[in-house]
Amino acid sequence: MNYIKIVDYILTKYGDILCIRINYFDLYNIWLRFNKERLPYFDFELRDYILPNGSPSWFVTPPNFDGYIFGVGVYKNDSRTAYLFKKSDLIAMTEVVNTISIKIKSELKDYLSDNFELTSFFSNHSNKLNLGGILIIRRYFNQKTKTAYSLAVYKYKK
């Protein structure tokens, strides 16, 4: 490893949170140890900051870039920090799935309106999308309100 820097260490009654900064090359090497696919590349840059109300900027105004679908999640009804992130991650990924479902429904509406059987099949299966390819790219924990925030992205362009 060439560069891993600890940038913050937060002690909470729910557990310790260690924030690190790592360069892209080292992250890529770590990724390849645990994943068969290449590290995903996103051709956008997020400028995120914490708002006065304690929430991340991307939660209030989710990013909007061509070729990507974003979803945000928030959860705070549990005392276990790790569980909070699991729930907020799942909510964010579900939001991406719902957005994809809405886009598919609107694009296929004209084609499906002429065929009752196809419409019935699509209506029953439209939200059963596989979560593969949806990645969590940001997390934030508001220690004051004990709230976890997650930002998910799905890249649909090549």
C-alpha positions in Angstrom: 0.0 0.0 0.0 1.3 3.4 -1.0 -1.1 5.7 0.7 -3.8 5.1 3.3 -4.4 8.0 5.6 -6.6 8.1 8.7 -8.5 11.3 8.4 -10.9 11.0 11.3 -11.6 8.7 14.3 -14.9 9.1 16.1 -15.8 7.4 19.4 -19.5 6.8 19.9 -21.4 4.8 22.4 -22.5 2.7 19.5 -19.0 1.9 18.3 -15.9 3.4 16.9 -15.9 4.9 13.4 -12.6 5.2 11.5 -12.5 7.3 8.4 -9.7 6.8 5.9 -8.5 8.3 2.7 -7.0 6.0 0.1 -5.7 6.7 -3.4 -7.3 5.2 -6.4 -4.5 2.8 -7.3 -4.4 1.3 -3.8 -8.2 1.1 -3.7 -8.1 -0.7 -7.1 -5.7 -3.3 -5.7 -7.8 -3.9 -2.6 -10.9 -4.2 -4.8 -9.3 -6.9 -7.0 -8.5 -9.0 -4.0 -12.2 -9.4 -3.2 -14.0 -8.9 -6.5 -13.7 -10.5 -9.9 -14.8 -7.4 -11.8 -12.8 -4.3 -12.3 -13.3 -1.3 -10.0 -16.2 0.7 -11.3 -15.4 4.0 -13.0 -17.7 6.9 -12.7 -17.2 9.9 -14.9 -18.7 12.5 -12.5 -17.5 14.2 -9.4 -19.6 14.9 -6.3 -19.1 17.9 -4.3 -20.5 16.9 -1.0 -20.7 18.8 2.2 -22.7 18.8 5.4 -25.6 21.2 5.6 -26.4 23.2 8.8 -29.3 20.8 9.6 -26.7 18.0 9.8 -27.6 16.1 6.6 -25.3 15.6 3.6 -25.9 17.8 0.6 -26.5 14.8 -1.7 -29.3 13.7 0.6 -31.2 17.0 0.2 -30.4 17.4 -3.5 -29.5 14.0 -5.0 -27.0 14.1 -7.9 -28.2 14.1 -11.5 -25.8 13.0 -14.2 -26.6 11.5 -17.6 -26.2 7.7 -17.6 -26.6 7.3 -13.9 -29.5 6.7 -11.5 -29.1 7.7 -7.9 -31.0 6.8 -4.8 -30.7 8.1 -1.2 -31.5 6.3 2.0 -31.8 7.4 5.6 -32.4 5.4 8.7 -32.3 6.2 12.4 -34.5 3.8 14.4 -31.8 1.6 15.8 -29.0 1.9 18.3 -26.6 -0.3 16.3 -24.5 1.8 13.9 -23.7 -1.0 11.5 -27.4 -1.9 11.3 -28.3 1.7 10.6 -26.0 1.7 7.6 -27.4 -1.7 6.3 -30.9 -0.3 6.4 -30.0 3.1 4.9 -28.0 1.2 2.1 -31.0 -1.0 1.4 -33.4 2.0 1.2 -31.0 3.8 -1.2 -30.7 0.7 -3.4 -34.5 0.3 -3.3 -34.9 3.9 -4.5 -32.7 3.1 -7.5 -34.8 0.0 -8.3 -38.0 2.0 -8.0 -36.6 4.7 -10.3 -35.6 2.1 -12.9 -39.0 0.5 -12.6 -40.8 3.8 -13.2 -38.5 4.6 -16.2 -39.2 1.1 -17.7 -43.0 1.5 -17.1 -43.1 4.9 -18.8 -41.0 3.7 -21.8 -43.0 0.5 -22.3 -46.4 1.9 -21.6 -47.3 2.3 -25.3 -46.1 -1.2 -26.2 -47.9 -2.9 -23.3 -51.3 -1.1 -23.7 -52.2 -3.3 -26.7 -51.5 -6.6 -25.0 -53.3 -7.5 -21.8 -51.3 -10.6 -21.0 -48.0 -8.8 -21.3 -49.3 -5.9 -19.3 -50.4 -8.2 -16.5 -47.0 -10.0 -16.5 -45.0 -6.8 -16.4 -47.1 -5.3 -13.6 -46.5 -8.4 -11.5 -42.7 -8.5 -12.1 -41.6 -4.9 -12.6 -40.1 -4.3 -9.1 -38.2 -7.6 -8.9 -35.0 -6.1 -10.3 -31.7 -7.6 -9.3 -29.7 -5.2 -7.1 -26.4 -6.2 -8.8 -24.6 -3.3 -10.3 -26.1 -0.8 -7.7 -23.2 0.5 -5.6 -23.2 2.5 -2.4 -20.8 5.4 -3.1 -21.3 7.6 -0.1 -22.2 7.1 3.6 -22.6 9.7 6.3 -23.4 9.2 10.0 -24.8 12.2 12.0 -23.6 11.5 15.5 -25.9 14.1 17.0 -29.1 12.6 15.6 -27.8 9.0 15.3 -28.9 9.0 11.7 -27.2 7.0 8.8 -27.3 8.3 5.3 -26.4 6.4 2.1 -26.1 7.3 -1.6 -26.5 4.5 -4.2 -25.7 4.7 -7.9 -26.5 2.5 -10.9 -24.5 3.2 -14.1 -26.6 2.3 -17.1 -24.4 3.7 -19.9 -21.4 1.9 -21.3 
